[in-house]
Amino acid sequence: MRFMTTRDDNLLGDDSRLKRYDDLRSMIGDVENPTPMVALRRVVPSLSTASLYVKLEWMNPFGSVKDRAAKWMLEALEQEGALEGRTILEPTSGNTGIAIAAMAALLDHPMVATVPHSMPFEKEVLLRALGAQVVHTPAGPTGGRHPMDVAMDIAEEMIAVSDEYVMPNQYDNPDNVRAHYESTGPEIWAQTEGRVRNVFAGFGTTGTITGVGRFLKEQDPSINVIAIEPVPGHRSSGLKNLEETSVPGILDRSVIDEIVFVDDADARRMSARLHREEAIMIGSSGAAIVAGALKWLDANDAEGVSVAIAPDSSQKAISYLAEGMGD
């Protein structure tokens, strides 16, 4: 399925082999045009029987793994005619909102993002630069509720009182899962030539781990699908601790073999190591996922090929990275 576009006989046509695209959205990862994977060669010396590859999802055109979900969700809404004359509304911690805002700009649709007050400054700047209106959750006490849940409440209140809005709703939309079942999972299978033994992804909207896990388990049920979950009170943007926030409706726990918990200190140390030793400019959530992957691989004396999915880069949250520079 492709976005509806007007034909122009002067255009050359998409060709992923030549890295040539008539539409920026065609750059979003798929089996013919996968995001790259790179092996960690320095932070994994003790794992002589295993290799760990990091899938660099910030190589998508709008900078994160969420480009995939945004594309699949908006394609489905467009095909249904649900976007016509509507404002796109989405609660977001950053990456999905940025991807939707970029695509909304290409589709000439207005977009409103409801966001936690603690969103990294860089992500809010990008949302606004792409033309989105940003609505913050209130700063201060939230009655024990997670700021992302409050952002969801605000969006639901807005859509309940006006038919102006259409909400993709990444947390409950099966097209979020389908994006990864049809692209990320098949990419990993093809890039590892079917040799992947363990795959690691974070708990966020859970679309990535559900879709990837479902696809890979269908290819080989013995593949381990490991979820990385931050501890309560964490600061890894984009990841969720499912005890302190609502559980996404699209989560399929049946495809998950184990959960590894990672704290902020582990994530910060891994972020520093990946930048300094591997020159991989990984975001806070990706650093947490790699930290959890190494913890699991070491504890299980793992063998073979493993893949950790890194959602975005540190360039979207330089202020967070700067806080740990003295560590």
C-alpha positions in Angstrom: 0.0 0.0 0.0 1.3 3.5 -1.0 0.2 7.0 -0.2 -2.0 8.5 -2.9 0.1 10.8 -5.0 -0.3 12.8 -8.2 1.7 11.4 -11.1 4.4 13.6 -12.6 6.0 12.3 -15.8 9.1 14.3 -15.1 9.9 12.2 -11.9 12.3 9.4 -12.2 10.6 6.9 -9.9 11.6 5.3 -6.6 14.7 3.1 -6.8 16.0 1.9 -3.4 19.1 0.4 -5.1 20.1 3.9 -6.3 18.8 5.5 -3.1 16.5 7.7 -5.2 13.0 8.5 -4.1 10.2 10.7 -5.5 8.5 10.8 -2.1 10.3 11.1 1.2 8.0 8.5 2.8 9.3 5.9 0.4 12.6 6.0 2.4 11.0 4.4 5.4 12.4 1.0 6.1 11.1 -2.1 4.4 12.6 -5.4 3.1 13.8 -3.8 -0.1 15.2 -0.8 1.7 16.1 -1.9 5.3 17.5 0.3 8.0 21.1 -0.8 8.7 22.4 -3.1 11.4 25.9 -2.8 12.8 27.8 -5.2 15.1 29.1 -4.0 18.4 32.8 -4.9 18.3 34.1 -3.2 21.5 31.4 -3.4 24.2 30.9 -7.1 23.6 34.4 -8.6 24.1 33.3 -11.0 26.8 30.7 -12.6 24.6 33.0 -14.6 22.4 30.3 -17.0 21.5 27.8 -14.4 20.5 27.5 -11.3 18.4 25.2 -8.4 19.0 24.0 -6.2 16.2 22.2 -2.9 16.7 19.5 -2.0 14.2 19.8 1.8 13.6 16.2 2.9 13.3 17.2 6.6 13.3 18.2 6.0 9.7 14.5 6.3 8.8 13.8 9.8 7.2 12.1 11.3 10.2 14.6 9.9 12.7 13.1 6.9 14.5 11.5 3.5 14.5 8.1 5.3 14.8 8.3 6.4 11.1 7.1 2.9 10.4 4.0 3.0 12.6 3.1 6.5 11.5 3.3 5.4 7.8 1.2 2.3 8.2 -1.4 4.1 10.4 -1.8 7.1 8.2 -1.9 5.0 5.0 -4.8 3.0 6.5 -6.7 6.2 7.6 -6.1 7.7 4.1 -7.4 4.6 2.4 -10.5 4.7 4.6 -11.1 8.4 3.7 -10.8 9.3 7.4 -8.2 12.0 6.9 -10.3 14.1 4.6 -10.9 17.6 6.1 -9.7 16.5 9.5 -6.9 17.5 11.9 -4.7 14.7 13.0 -4.4 14.4 16.8 -2.0 12.2 18.6 -0.7 11.9 22.2 3.1 11.3 22.0 6.3 11.4 23.9 8.1 12.6 20.8 9.0 10.2 18.0 5.6 9.1 16.8 4.4 12.7 16.9 7.4 13.9 14.9 6.8 11.2 12.2 3.1 12.0 12.0 3.8 15.8 11.9 6.2 15.3 9.0 3.8 13.2 7.1 0.9 15.6 7.9 3.0 18.4 6.4 3.5 16.3 3.2 -0.2 15.6 3.1 -1.2 19.2 3.9 -3.0 18.2 7.0 -2.9 20.1 10.3 -1.6 18.2 13.3 -2.0 18.6 17.1 0.3 16.7 19.5 -0.6 16.3 23.2 2.7 15.7 25.0 4.1 15.2 28.5 5.5 18.4 30.1 8.8 16.6 30.5 9.3 16.0 26.7 12.9 16.6 25.7 13.2 20.2 24.4 14.7 19.0 21.1 11.7 16.9 20.2 9.3 19.7 20.9 11.3 22.0 18.7 11.1 19.5 15.9 7.3 19.1 16.3 6.8 22.8 16.1 9.2 23.1 13.1 7.2 20.6 11.2 4.0 22.6 11.8 2.4 20.7 14.7 0.5 22.5 17.4 1.9 21.2 20.8 -0.4 20.9 23.8 1.4 20.1 27.1 0.2 18.2 30.1 0.2 20.4 33.3 3.5 20.7 35.1 3.3 19.6 38.7 1.3 16.9 40.5 -0.6 14.5 38.3 -2.4 12.5 41.0 0.1 9.7 40.7 -0.7 9.2 37.0 2.1 9.0 34.4 2.4 12.2 32.3 2.0 10.1 29.1 -1.4 8.8 30.4 -2.4 12.4 31.1 -1.4 13.4 27.5 -3.7 10.6 26.3 -6.5 11.8 28.5 -6.2 15.3 27.0 -6.3 13.9 23.5 -9.3 11.8 24.2 -11.2 14.8 25.8 -10.4 16.8 22.6 -11.7 14.2 20.3 -14.8 13.5 22.4 -16.0 17.1 22.0 -15.2 17.7 18.3 -15.4 15.7 15.1 -12.6 17.9 13.7 -10.0 15.4 14.9 -8.9 12.0 13.8 -6.5 10.1 16.1 -4.3 7.3 14.8 -3.9 6.1 18.5 -0.6 4.3 18.3 -1.3 2.5 21.6 -4.4 0.6 20.4 -4.0 0.6 16.6 -3.2 -2.8 15.1 -1.6 -1.0 12.1 1.2 -0.1 14.5 1.9 -3.9 15.0 1.4 -4.6 11.3 4.1 -2.1 10.4 6.7 -4.1 12.2 5.2 -7.5 11.2 5.5 -6.5 7.6 8.8 -4.5 7.7 11.0 -4.6 10.8 10.6 -8.3 11.5 11.2 -9.4 7.9 14.2 -7.1 7.6 15.9 -8.6 10.7 15.2 -12.1 9.3 16.7 -11.2 5.9 19.6 -9.2 7.3 20.7 -12.1 9.6 20.0 -14.6 6.8 17.7 -16.4 9.2 20.5 -16.8 11.8 19.0 -14.5 14.5 18.7 -16.3 17.8 17.7 -13.4 20.1 16.0 -10.1 19.5 15.7 -7.2 22.0 13.2 -4.4 21.9 11.8 -1.9 24.5 8.4 -1.5 26.0 6.9 1.7 24.5 3.7 1.5 22.5 4.8 -2.2 22.2 4.0 -2.2 18.5 7.7 -3.0 17.7 8.2 -6.0 20.0 4.7 -7.4 19.2 5.0 -7.2 15.4 8.7 -8.2 15.3 8.2 -11.0 17.8 5.1 -12.3 16.0 6.9 -12.5 12.6 10.1 -14.0 13.9 8.3 -16.6 16.0 6.4 -17.7 12.9 9.8 -18.2 11.1 11.4 -20.1 14.0 9.6 -20.5 17.4 12.9 -21.1 19.2 14.0 -17.4 18.6 14.1 -15.6 22.0 12.1 -12.3 22.1 13.3 -10.3 25.1 11.5 -7.1 26.2 13.5 -4.4 27.9 11.5 -2.5 30.6 12.8 0.5 32.5 12.4 0.7 36.2 9.7 3.0 37.7 10.7 6.6 37.7 13.1 6.2 34.8 14.1 8.9 32.3 14.5 6.9 29.1 12.2 8.8 26.7 10.0 6.6 24.7 10.2 3.6 27.0 7.5 2.5 29.5 7.4 0.8 32.8 4.1 -1.0 32.6 3.5 -0.7 36.4 3.4 3.1 36.3 1.5 3.7 33.1 -1.4 2.1 31.2 -0.7 -1.1 29.2 -1.1 -0.6 25.5 -4.0 -2.5 24.0 -1.8 -3.9 21.2 0.7 -5.7 23.4 0.8 -9.4 22.8 2.6 -11.0 25.7 2.5 -14.4 24.1 5.4 -13.5 21.8 7.7 -12.3 24.7 9.9 -14.9 26.3 11.4 -12.7 29.1 11.6 -9.2 30.5 14.8 -7.5 31.5 14.7 -4.4 33.8 17.2 -1.6 33.3 17.8 1.4 35.5 18.9 4.9 34.4 22.4 4.4 35.6 22.9 1.3 33.4 21.4 3.2 30.4 23.6 6.2 31.0 26.8 4.1 31.3 25.9 2.2 28.1 25.1 5.4 26.3 28.6 6.8 27.1 30.3 3.5 26.1 28.4 3.3 22.8 29.3 6.9 21.9 32.9 6.8 23.0 33.9 3.2 22.0 31.6 2.4 19.1 30.9 5.9 17.8 27.2 4.9 17.7 25.0 8.0 18.5 22.3 6.1 20.2 19.3 7.6 22.1 18.5 7.0 25.7 16.0 4.2 25.0 18.4 2.4 22.6 21.1 2.6 25.2 18.7 1.0 27.8 17.8 -1.7 25.3 21.5 -2.5 24.6 22.3 -2.5 28.3 19.5 -5.0 28.9 20.5 -7.1 26.0 24.1 -7.4 27.3 22.8 -8.3 30.8 20.6 -11.0 29.3 23.2 -12.4 27.0 25.8 -12.6 29.7 23.5 -14.2 32.2 22.4 -16.8 29.7 25.8 -17.6 28.2 24.1 -16.9 24.9 25.4 -18.0 21.5 24.8 -17.0 17.9 23.4 -13.8 16.4 21.4 -11.3 18.5 19.8 -8.0 17.4 18.9 -5.0 19.5 16.5 -2.5 18.0 17.6 1.1 18.7 14.6 3.4 18.3 16.3 6.8 17.7 19.6 8.7 18.1 21.0 10.9 20.8 20.7 13.9 18.4 17.0 14.2 19.4 17.8 14.5 23.0 21.2 16.2 23.3 20.2 17.8 26.6 19.7 14.3 28.2 23.0 13.1 26.8 24.8 16.2 28.1 23.7 15.5 31.7 25.8 12.3 31.7 28.9 13.7 30.1 30.6 13.9 33.5 30.0 10.3 34.4 
